[in-house]
Amino acid sequence: MTMQLRIRHTTGYHYEKGAMASFNEARMTPMTTSEQYVLRSRLEISPAPWSYEYRDYWGTTVTSFEVHDPHQDLSVVATSIVDTQGTPPEPHGVDWEALDAVQDEWCEFLAMSSWVAPAPELLAELAPLRAAAATPTDYAMAVMTFLYQRIAYVPGSTEVTTTAADAWTEQTGVCQDFAHLTLGALREARIPARYVSGYLHPSPDPEVGETVAGESHAWIEWWDGEWVGWDPTNAITPGSRHVVVAKGRDYADSPPLRGIYSTSGGSELFVGVEITRLR
């Protein structure tokens, strides 16, 4: 099923005592890929900044901007219209030996950062699944089924700084945690795997013209002759409800908004996402 989705993503900061200046990067522009086409995308920033746009190492569109005037609030509104299709690549079922040839090519997606490093207790429970898996994809699907059954999805149960090991200890998490847990398990088995962030329409059958509250979402892709996606939070293949914004090794490569500011007080982040199916 194909869809056309409009996403309006509002985020920014309120500074308790105001900021004299701020320097930021926004990753809020969807990618054009074989599964989606960006018809238009606009980024509105207030106060008006000096800005420039570039693609980072991972292929994500980044808007870097600086505000040099004193400001109490910083607001970034990204509005995009994207055509999506529900025909993602199917697993090829390559064997374990085939992965040996791509260990150097995809070495960055085998790195075990602190974000994704699995807890020893998790690896011990996964060992029988690894021994029984005839192919990397067999193991990948077994891991994701295992985590979906063991980890409870609880909104607000973790922080943006929570690691995979922390989430395993608590046995709860959100989409970022499900992605990090999966990445660590696959990389430990030498399966290249990467973090994908973007949006997910929350309804399995969205109504045309209805605007709903959404949120940023995260899922994964692993190498099986080509990159194959899976949404471990919902135990589904990414499809026409998913919109890709960024890819990387883990969350640290793809935060929607990141920056520094000059102030004597703290700051409060605000976020809101609205998604509308246009056709």
C-alpha positions as CSV (number, residue, x, y, z in Angstrom):
1,M,0.0,0.0,0.0
2,T,1.3,3.4,-1.0
3,M,0.6,6.6,1.0
4,Q,1.3,10.3,0.9
5,L,2.1,11.6,4.4
6,R,2.5,15.1,5.7
7,I,4.6,15.4,8.8
8,R,4.8,18.5,11.0
9,H,7.5,18.2,13.6
10,T,7.9,21.0,16.1
11,T,10.7,21.1,18.6
12,G,13.0,23.5,20.4
13,Y,14.1,24.8,23.8
14,H,12.8,27.2,26.4
15,Y,15.7,28.8,28.2
16,E,14.9,29.6,31.9
17,K,17.1,32.8,31.9
18,G,17.3,33.4,28.2
19,A,20.2,32.5,25.9
20,M,22.7,35.0,24.6
21,A,23.4,32.7,21.6
22,S,22.9,29.2,20.5
23,F,24.5,26.9,17.9
24,N,22.5,23.9,16.7
25,E,22.1,21.1,14.2
26,A,18.7,19.8,13.0
27,R,18.2,16.4,11.4
28,M,14.5,16.7,10.6
29,T,14.4,16.5,6.8
30,P,13.3,13.0,5.4
31,M,15.5,11.1,3.0
32,T,14.6,10.2,-0.5
33,T,15.2,6.4,-0.8
34,S,14.0,3.5,-2.9
35,E,11.1,3.2,-0.5
36,Q,10.1,6.9,-0.2
37,Y,10.2,10.1,-2.2
38,V,10.3,13.5,-0.6
39,L,8.0,15.9,-2.5
40,R,8.8,18.9,-0.4
41,S,10.3,19.8,2.9
42,R,10.7,23.1,4.8
43,L,12.4,24.1,8.0
44,E,11.3,27.2,9.8
45,I,13.5,28.4,12.6
46,S,12.8,31.2,15.1
47,P,14.5,33.5,15.9
48,A,15.8,33.8,12.4
49,P,19.3,32.3,12.3
50,W,22.3,32.1,10.0
51,S,22.2,28.6,8.6
52,Y,23.5,26.2,6.0
53,E,22.6,22.7,4.9
54,Y,24.8,19.7,4.2
55,R,24.7,15.9,4.1
56,D,26.6,14.2,6.9
57,Y,28.7,11.1,6.6
58,W,25.7,8.8,6.9
59,G,23.7,10.6,4.1
60,T,21.4,12.5,6.5
61,T,20.4,16.1,5.6
62,V,21.6,18.4,8.4
63,T,20.7,22.0,8.8
64,S,23.3,23.7,10.9
65,F,22.3,27.1,12.3
66,E,23.4,29.8,14.7
67,V,21.4,32.4,16.6
68,H,23.5,35.3,17.8
69,D,20.7,37.5,19.3
70,P,19.5,37.0,22.9
71,H,16.4,34.8,22.9
72,Q,14.1,33.2,25.5
73,D,12.9,30.4,23.2
74,L,14.2,28.5,20.2
75,S,11.6,26.9,17.8
76,V,12.2,24.6,14.9
77,V,9.3,23.5,12.7
78,A,9.9,20.9,10.0
79,T,7.0,20.3,7.5
80,S,7.5,17.5,4.9
81,I,5.3,15.7,2.4
82,V,6.5,12.3,1.5
83,D,5.3,9.5,-0.8
84,T,5.9,6.1,0.8
85,Q,5.4,2.6,-0.5
86,G,5.0,-0.7,1.4
87,T,7.4,-2.8,-0.6
88,P,10.6,-3.0,1.4
89,P,13.5,-5.3,0.4
90,E,13.1,-9.0,1.4
91,P,15.8,-10.9,3.2
92,H,18.1,-12.9,0.9
93,G,19.1,-15.5,3.4
94,V,22.8,-15.3,2.9
95,D,24.9,-17.7,5.0
96,W,27.3,-16.9,7.8
97,E,30.3,-17.3,5.6
98,A,29.0,-14.5,3.3
99,L,29.3,-12.0,6.1
100,D,33.1,-12.5,6.2
101,A,33.4,-10.6,2.9
102,V,31.7,-7.5,4.2
103,Q,33.3,-7.2,7.7
104,D,35.6,-4.4,6.5
105,E,33.1,-2.7,4.2
106,W,30.5,-2.4,7.0
107,C,32.9,-2.2,9.9
108,E,31.3,1.0,11.3
109,F,28.0,-0.9,11.6
110,L,29.8,-3.5,13.7
111,A,31.2,-1.1,16.2
112,M,30.0,-1.8,19.8
113,S,29.4,1.7,21.2
114,S,28.2,2.2,24.8
115,W,24.8,2.9,23.4
116,V,24.3,-0.6,22.0
117,A,26.7,-2.9,24.0
118,P,24.6,-5.8,25.3
119,A,24.6,-6.9,28.9
120,P,26.4,-10.3,29.5
121,E,23.1,-11.7,30.9
122,L,21.4,-11.0,27.6
123,L,24.1,-12.6,25.6
124,A,23.9,-15.7,27.8
125,E,20.2,-16.0,27.0
126,L,20.8,-15.5,23.3
127,A,23.5,-18.1,23.0
128,P,21.1,-21.0,22.3
129,L,19.4,-19.0,19.6
130,R,22.8,-18.2,18.0
131,A,23.7,-21.9,18.0
132,A,20.4,-22.9,16.4
133,A,20.4,-20.2,13.7
134,A,21.2,-21.6,10.2
135,T,21.6,-18.1,8.7
136,P,22.2,-14.6,9.9
137,T,18.6,-13.7,9.1
138,D,17.3,-16.7,11.2
139,Y,19.3,-15.3,14.1
140,A,18.2,-11.7,13.5
141,M,14.5,-12.7,13.5
142,A,15.0,-14.9,16.6
143,V,16.7,-12.1,18.5
144,M,14.0,-9.6,17.6
145,T,11.2,-12.0,18.6
146,F,13.0,-12.7,21.9
147,L,13.3,-9.0,22.7
148,Y,9.8,-8.2,21.7
149,Q,8.5,-10.8,24.1
150,R,10.9,-9.9,27.0
151,I,11.0,-6.1,26.9
152,A,7.9,-4.2,27.9
153,Y,7.2,-1.0,25.8
154,V,6.5,1.6,28.5
155,P,6.5,5.3,27.3
156,G,8.6,7.5,29.5
157,S,10.3,4.6,31.2
158,T,13.8,5.5,30.0
159,E,15.7,8.6,29.2
160,V,17.3,9.6,25.9
161,T,20.7,8.8,27.5
162,T,19.6,5.2,28.5
163,T,21.9,2.5,27.0
164,A,20.9,-1.0,25.8
165,A,22.4,-2.5,28.9
166,D,20.3,-0.2,31.1
167,A,17.1,-1.1,29.3
168,W,17.8,-4.8,29.6
169,T,18.3,-4.4,33.4
170,E,15.0,-2.6,33.7
171,Q,13.2,-4.9,31.2
172,T,11.4,-1.8,29.8
173,G,12.1,0.7,27.1
174,V,10.9,2.8,24.2
175,C,11.7,2.5,20.5
176,Q,15.3,3.8,20.9
177,D,16.0,1.1,23.5
178,F,14.5,-1.7,21.3
179,A,16.7,-0.5,18.4
180,H,19.8,-0.3,20.6
181,L,19.2,-3.7,22.2
182,T,18.7,-5.3,18.7
183,L,21.8,-3.6,17.2
184,G,24.1,-4.8,20.0
185,A,22.9,-8.4,19.8
186,L,23.3,-8.5,16.0
187,R,26.7,-6.8,16.0
188,E,28.0,-9.2,18.7
189,A,27.2,-12.0,16.2
190,R,29.1,-10.0,13.5
191,I,26.0,-9.1,11.6
192,P,26.3,-5.5,10.3
193,A,23.3,-3.5,11.6
194,R,22.4,0.2,11.6
195,Y,20.1,2.6,13.5
196,V,17.2,4.2,11.5
197,S,15.2,7.2,12.8
198,G,12.2,8.9,11.5
199,Y,8.4,8.8,12.0
200,L,5.7,6.2,12.2
201,H,2.0,6.8,11.6
202,P,0.4,5.3,14.7
203,S,-2.7,3.8,13.0
204,P,-2.4,0.5,11.0
205,D,-5.0,1.9,8.6
206,P,-4.7,5.7,8.5
207,E,-7.7,7.7,7.4
208,V,-7.1,10.2,4.5
209,G,-7.3,13.8,5.8
210,E,-7.1,12.9,9.5
211,T,-4.3,14.6,11.5
212,V,-3.1,12.6,14.4
213,A,-0.5,13.0,17.1
214,G,2.7,11.1,16.4
215,E,6.3,11.0,17.6
216,S,9.8,10.4,16.4
217,H,10.4,6.7,15.9
218,A,13.5,4.4,15.6
219,W,14.0,1.0,14.0
220,I,16.9,-1.0,12.5
221,E,18.3,-2.4,9.3
222,W,20.7,-5.4,9.0
223,W,22.8,-6.6,6.2
224,D,21.6,-9.7,4.4
225,G,22.9,-9.3,0.9
226,E,21.4,-5.8,1.0
227,W,20.0,-3.7,3.9
228,V,16.8,-5.2,5.3
229,G,14.6,-3.3,7.8
230,W,12.7,-4.3,10.9
231,D,10.8,-2.4,13.5
232,P,11.6,-4.2,16.7
233,T,9.3,-2.1,18.9
234,N,6.2,-3.2,16.9
235,A,7.5,-6.5,15.5
236,I,6.7,-5.4,11.9
237,T,8.6,-4.8,8.7
238,P,8.9,-1.0,8.0
239,G,6.4,-0.1,5.4
240,S,4.3,2.8,4.0
241,R,3.6,4.1,7.6
242,H,7.3,4.6,8.2
243,V,9.2,7.7,7.1
244,V,13.0,7.6,7.2
245,V,14.9,10.8,8.3
246,A,18.3,9.5,9.4
247,K,20.6,6.5,9.5
248,G,23.7,5.8,11.5
249,R,25.4,3.6,14.1
250,D,23.1,4.6,17.0
251,Y,21.1,7.4,18.4
252,A,24.1,9.7,18.7
253,D,24.4,9.9,14.9
254,S,20.8,11.0,14.4
255,P,19.3,13.2,17.1
256,P,16.6,15.5,15.6
257,L,18.0,18.6,17.4
258,R,21.3,19.0,19.1
259,G,23.3,22.1,20.1
260,I,24.9,24.3,22.6
261,Y,23.9,27.6,24.1
262,S,25.2,30.4,26.2
263,T,23.1,31.1,29.3
264,S,23.3,31.2,33.1
265,G,20.2,28.9,33.5
266,G,18.9,25.7,32.3
267,S,16.7,24.7,29.3
268,E,13.6,22.7,28.7
269,L,13.0,20.7,25.5
270,F,9.6,20.7,23.8
271,V,8.5,18.3,21.1
272,G,5.3,17.7,19.0
273,V,4.7,15.7,15.9
274,E,1.5,15.8,13.7
275,I,1.0,13.3,10.9
276,T,-1.6,13.5,8.2
277,R,-2.3,11.0,5.5
278,L,-3.0,13.0,2.3
279,R,-3.8,10.1,0.0
